[in-house]
Amino acid sequence: MTYEETTEYLFNQMPMFERQGKTGYKEGLENTIALDAHFNHPHRNYKTIHIAGTNGKGSCAHTIAAILQNLGFKVGLYTSPHIIDFRERIRVNGICISEEYIIDFVESEREFFEPLHPSFFEVTTAMAFKYFSDMNVDIAIIEVGLGGRLDCTNIISPILSVITNISFDHTQFLGNTLEAIASEKAGIIKAGTPVVIGEATEETGRVFKNKAHEKGSEIIFAEDKDEILNYTHTTDGYIEYDTRSFGRFKGELSGDYQIKNTATILTAIKTLMAKGYIKNDNNIKDIIKKSFKEVNMLTGFMGRWQKISDKPTVICDAGHNTGGWEYISKQLNKFKDGDIHIIFGMVNDKDIESVMAMMPENAHYYFTKPDSKRALNEHKIKEIAGRYGLDGDCFATIKDAYHTARNTAKENDMIFIGGSCYIISDFMRTCF
């Protein structure tokens, strides 16, 4: 098979939540355990860090990977979903897995895994774990796919667990209360392994404390550490931090929500230092400074308040739920230089009503949909938006919406593209 044929096989022949929604989700670890045994437990050949949470998993995973790379470790990075190419999901020191490895894996192993009728994510996870072993990584950063307790990444025994935050998302699988969702995410807490909690409420914090106590695990709440003393958005598009332990540095990821992520990341790094996995020497401040400023280049990260161009300012962000839009909407409302043009689409299993209630009223809207079976029709979005006083036109594709926005916007305006990871994917693939 060619690479294109191989990825089409993976996308179309296996249940895939990202494209199909609920029918593409497989609960339980039976297939994962069978695949892991078949490959002789490859994840045991290197250290791992496990990252769960509703929002911020990708930012934390990529930034921690960048720091460890700059410290001299050979670092595997497993994240989802991809933006343009499937290979983005599996990287070593920022370099994507090769097309040849993917082709060989599928051709060599499909005879074993096809009778299991695995999901796309189950096969992809097995591939990632084996690839990191074959590449002799020192450590791998593993992002949870969905939830935690029953996610197929949850067979690893990490040196550190990280739970970024809890808000309402995937409630059809994880529960309808914050406590229920937190309980699923807390499933990654392992016996004797420290866990860093990025953000917590009284109700979710109680769930995490109880699980950590049950497992005999040290629990560290980033919000209690006051690591970030001050921060400011700079004119050159960064966030500049003044921190308690690492001095001053600039962060390339400049969405307002990155403040919380940065506190989580720094707390995770300090925990790794305290446990002896990272040396606490004079070089660490320079490593932090370089890693935060160059995380996209070092790891290939995309789609988080990412500036595409100037005149007009074009920004895209993959925030796709209420937790993400609480920050995005506030940051959009700070823009005062000109008009705001919002190209917006969502998938049909998200709480679009809550998101619409937060969106700027004074923006020009371009309602569209991603190329996904889960896409919410653009006319339905317009109908819902109208109930919140938001008006705009409908476009069948992201390309049409963007072309119209570019022709309409003035040099001092902003064009924002968002609402779904798949909107960003279509934008990146078709508009350049």
Summary of the structure (lengths in Angstrom):
residues: 432
radius of gyration: 21.0
end to end distance: 28.0
largest distance: 59.0
contacts: 1529
relative contact order: 0.12
helix: 45%
strand: 17%
